[in-house]
């Protein structure tokens, strides 16, 4: 049981390049999330997927797109990277049923630098 | 507006002493509250949560947190700190009654000195 896995662990991009961050979970969770973590700012939600087939914007969606490929996988794409997107990106997942709220489980993160 | 505040950027505690990491919140409706810990270069790990019921919640690694509705606080505590508790701690609260997004505090760095 690997939990939440993310690839790659590290990435350096030049401004304007594109890339996709991959995330997969093996806990049969309904909901998945993408966050970015910047020093002194805690975590900010980029996009989330409440269940397979749905995605919604979070607090900071500009410059990003997501795809919920299936129940296990949730990818984050940067179409044209900018230095402001230098950050650590975390994927998370959680179980979800009507009327209840469960804790989120996090992947190890991707450290992205845009030059 | 919904918000979470962790008023201390850093907390320093001697090993063996009790520790407290503070969190206050502001949400509409009943809050669901969470504490997470992040060790260097790692993802966040769930410690404990308050959903309903007993105001004192026990979690992993000997941590506990007390929910205080009147003070809108959810402080993290441990009776006797270990050097290995040194890490970054995040408080989070669910936003609203039907939305399952979390609002996160900025984090508190806990340093336990031998």
Interface residues (C-beta under 8 A of the other chain):
Chain A: X4 X31 X40 X41 X42 X43 X44 X45 X48 X50 X58 X90 X92 X94 X96 X101 X103 X104 X105 X106 X107 X108 X109
Chain B: X9 X32 X34 X36 X41 X42 X43 X44 X45 X46 X49 X51 X90 X92 X94 X100 X101 X102 X104 X105 X106 X107
